[in-house]
Amino acid sequence: KNEVEQSPQNLTAQEGEFITINCSYSVGISALHWLQQHPGGGIVSLFMLSSGKKKHGRLIATINIQEKHSSLHITASHPRDSAVYICAVSYPQGAQKLVFGQGTRLTINP
Amino acid sequence: SAVISQKPSRDICQRGTSLTIQCQVDSQVTMMFWYRQQPGQSLTLIATANQGSEATYESGFVIDKFPISRPNLTFSTLTVSNMSPEDSSIYLCSAIRHSYNEQFFGPGTRLTVL
């Protein structure tokens, strides 16, 4: 079992839909990261969370430390949001090394 | 944010050869990492590149296969040695600036070994 589990693995939606991607982890963490990977392979860091909620434009990330669960939401989705979204965690004793989920492939159709 | 560049962006190499990937950050950073992403897989940490000393490798990765250098606070190289088709992957470097704690990623190097 992976230490970091994402769901769904694949998600296809229509433009304008509200999108939710989930991430669960098994042990206590120091921080959780949401990353975006486009087809070329480059990765962009979207959020780093240790508690609560963060918002940037149409993207919202939440984390529930007690339930060991985080969600990434996209409001008013657009085809340019199509990418792989990756959840990653770092541990207090992990020297900031990241452990990654398997990613969620999001496709937004016009 | 820090800007990270990698060279080359992609390469196609023959079995048995070696390739060195360069990672350049536009500002001094405390930590640099090298990751591998095999086709259809998630990212896996290869090693932490330590400035002025030997890299710290994760389980399953060894220095003879993936020698790493980090001569200063803005630059690192990863060499993939004696390549085989199983080494075909995207290789990414990342960096952390101590005061920010956020991890920044390079654009990746897409390697194909024939």
Interface residues (C-beta under 8 A of the other chain):
Chain A: A31 H33 L35 G40 G41 G42 I43 V44 S45 M48 I86 A88 A95 Q96 K97 L98 F100 G101 Q102 G103
Chain B: M31 F33 Q37 Q41 S42 L43 T44 L45 T48 E58 I90 L92 S94 I96 N101 E102 Q103 F104 F105 G106 P107 G108 R110
